[in-house]
Amino acid sequence: MTEKSNDMLKKLNDSFQDFIKGIFGEETTERMNDFSSQAIKTLVEFGDKLIETLNLQENNLVKKSSDQIKDILKQTGLLEEDTEEDF
């Protein structure tokens, strides 16, 4: 994905958060962010499990696509970086 696309996704995410904050307040925004983070993490874990179940972990195209999606989510702050505690 290009840098322009990443920037546009970040702007869209920031605008949505500002919109929610303006309507519902800061506390709701924080809860929504926590929920979104958990939902995205669960979706990524499901994708990883599906790749494993279908024995696609050795497929270079699948691996590259998965890594790119995770990188984009991390760059936009929608997916947290793995820490040593996660291992």
Backbone torsions as a table, in degrees:
resi	resn	phi	psi	omega
1	MET	NA	142.6	-175.8
2	THR	-79.7	163.4	179.0
3	GLU	-62.7	-35.6	178.6
4	LYS	-62.4	-41.6	178.4
5	SER	-66.1	-41.2	177.7
6	ASN	-61.5	-43.3	179.8
7	ASP	-64.2	-40.8	179.6
8	MET	-66.0	-40.3	178.0
9	LEU	-64.4	-40.8	178.0
10	LYS	-64.5	-43.8	179.1
11	LYS	-62.6	-41.0	179.0
12	LEU	-63.8	-44.6	178.5
13	ASN	-62.7	-45.5	178.8
14	ASP	-62.1	-42.4	179.2
15	SER	-63.7	-41.3	178.7
16	PHE	-63.6	-42.4	179.1
17	GLN	-64.4	-41.3	177.0
18	ASP	-62.6	-39.9	178.9
19	PHE	-61.4	-49.7	179.7
20	ILE	-62.7	-42.8	179.9
21	LYS	-61.5	-42.2	-179.9
22	GLY	-65.5	-35.5	-177.5
23	ILE	-84.2	-48.1	-169.9
24	PHE	-107.0	-12.4	179.5
25	GLY	96.6	170.5	-174.8
26	GLU	-63.7	-42.5	-176.8
27	GLU	-61.5	-42.7	178.8
28	THR	-65.4	-37.9	178.5
29	THR	-61.6	-43.3	179.1
30	GLU	-64.3	-42.0	178.0
31	ARG	-63.7	-41.6	179.5
32	MET	-63.1	-41.3	179.1
33	ASN	-64.3	-41.7	177.3
34	ASP	-62.2	-44.8	179.3
35	PHE	-63.3	-45.2	-179.9
36	SER	-61.1	-43.1	179.6
37	SER	-61.6	-44.2	179.0
38	GLN	-65.3	-41.8	-179.9
39	ALA	-63.6	-43.5	-180.0
40	ILE	-66.4	-43.2	178.8
41	LYS	-60.9	-42.5	178.9
42	THR	-64.3	-41.4	179.4
43	LEU	-64.1	-41.9	178.2
44	VAL	-64.7	-43.2	178.1
45	GLU	-62.4	-39.9	177.1
46	PHE	-62.2	-44.5	178.2
47	GLY	-60.4	-42.7	177.9
48	ASP	-62.3	-42.5	-179.6
49	LYS	-65.8	-40.5	178.8
50	LEU	-63.5	-43.1	177.6
51	ILE	-60.5	-42.4	179.2
52	GLU	-66.1	-45.0	-177.9
53	THR	-62.6	-38.0	-179.3
54	LEU	-87.3	6.2	179.7
55	ASN	54.9	45.2	-179.4
56	LEU	-105.3	4.8	-176.3
57	GLN	-64.5	-20.3	178.4
58	GLU	-92.9	-7.6	178.9
59	ASN	-75.6	116.7	-174.7
60	ASN	-61.7	-38.3	179.8
61	LEU	-65.8	-44.0	179.1
62	VAL	-64.6	-45.3	-179.4
63	LYS	-62.2	-45.6	-179.5
64	LYS	-64.1	-43.9	179.6
65	SER	-62.8	-44.5	178.5
66	SER	-61.0	-45.8	179.5
67	ASP	-63.1	-40.3	179.5
68	GLN	-64.6	-43.1	179.2
69	ILE	-62.7	-44.9	179.1
70	LYS	-62.7	-41.3	179.0
71	ASP	-62.3	-43.1	179.3
72	ILE	-63.6	-44.0	178.2
73	LEU	-62.5	-37.6	178.3
74	LYS	-69.9	-41.9	-179.5
75	GLN	-63.2	-34.0	-179.6
76	THR	-88.5	-1.4	178.1
77	GLY	81.0	11.3	-179.1
78	LEU	-87.4	-14.4	177.7
79	LEU	-135.4	128.8	-178.4
80	GLU	-76.1	149.0	175.5
81	GLU	-66.1	148.2	174.2
82	ASP	-69.2	138.2	174.4
83	THR	-110.9	170.9	179.7
84	GLU	-63.2	-26.7	179.0
85	GLU	-65.9	-26.9	-178.5
86	ASP	-72.5	-14.3	-176.0
87	PHE	-97.1	NA	NA
